[in-house]
Amino acid sequence: MILNHKTAIELLVENIESAEFNRYTLMNLHSALAENLLPNPADEGRIRQHAVDIGKSTYRPLSTPQQIEDTLEVLLSKANQITDPFEQSFFMMVHLPYLQPFADINKRTSRLAANLPLFRANLCPLTFLDVPEQAYSRATLGVYEMTRVELLRDLYLWAYERSTQEYLAIKQDLAEPDPLRLTWRDFIKSTIREVVTHPELDPLTCIQHAVAEHVSDTEQPEVQALIVEELRRLHEGVLARYGLRPSEFTLWKSRHGN
């Protein structure tokens, strides 16, 4: 389940420029969260094909696939018309579980989907890690049974306030990232991997050729210095970051030392 959440979050973050509330985003988000967790794997990322019951509730969601698809299109259209990121976020948290478009894992999908507007607005993400399960259950039952959102609204605000406090506390403990290092992050990793997996080549020459081919003239000296710096810091505890095996690093180190 943790790996599924990691994959789903990466899906949102890596596609933040193009991601919006549409079928593609929602289906793939659910697919990532539901992988290997549903009795029928075909239900991963697919519109629900059967009726479902809501535990502890008399509410019965739509059961016809075509009705669910049509209503989902209306829901997504309305979501995309909302300009305020918090309102858009809360809208998804209310309406997606109410529709129950998937066989299961609808609430988890809605909570993660609720972060998309926040990510796009460069706001603190919303997490429900410390939210009491009973409080969340009562809030969603209020939506199912009475179509009242007050409890869920209050819970959303409480959870977001806690999320913000924890996010700021973590951010204060972290160093400010180097913009150049972030821009060339993938290139730096691939270049280091190229250097280590070709121990017969001179490391500096290999780096210079890669930088000259891919980096603009004005940024070449700084990017080259970043690669050399990371190469000097390379040790067995960070090899996976570069897709390297211990045997590859050991061979390279035996030829080039420190």
Phi, psi and omega in degrees: 000320180296317179296325178297318178296319179300314180297317182294319178295318178298323178301317179291311186293317184288341180243027188298330182290328185250343184293136174211175180281095175218175182300318182302309182298313184294315180298315182287330175295313178296319180301317179295318181287329188265356186305123178065018181246351182256147178303321178249107182303337180294341180280352180291115179074017182242144175302138181304134183253004185212167178287152177226155174252148176259122180304136178063021181222149175269355181293136178238112179293167175306146184242344181274125182308319181294320177297318180297315180298314181297317181292324178297320178298319177295316180301313182294322178297316179294320179300319182286347176275348181276129184263332180283125185297324180289319178295319179295319179299311181293325178304315180292323180294331179277308194275332181292312177295328180295322178284327184053060184289345183245164183297328179195176178063033177286318182292319177298319179296320181293322181293322178284320177298329179296342179276343182303311179297327181290317177300314183295330180269006180059041179256165177301135178290160180259128176233147180248022185300321184261007181282126178301132183300322181295322180294318179293320179298316179295321181295318180288327176296327176298325177287313182297311189278323189234003186048042177249134186252001188301314181296316180293324177300312181296322179293320177300313181296317180296314181295322182290324178298315178295319179300317181296317180298316180291321180298316180293322179296318179293318182298324180293331181277347183261147176287150178293126183293147178283118182303321180293319179296322178294318181298319185255022185305307182295321180295318179299315180296315182293326179291317178297320177298318180298319180296311186290325181280357174234070185295345179285345181265153175288123185304313184294319178297318179298317179295315181299318179296316181295317180295317180297329183278329190243344187248142179296154184304320185291332184260352184304312182300317182290318180294319178298319179296322178296319181294315179298318179299314180292325180295321179293331181271359186297131175210174189297338182283351182237009186299322182299330179301329183255006181069032183254149175262152178305321181297323179293318180292320180298317179296314181297317182293325179294334181268329187243357176061216180269000000 
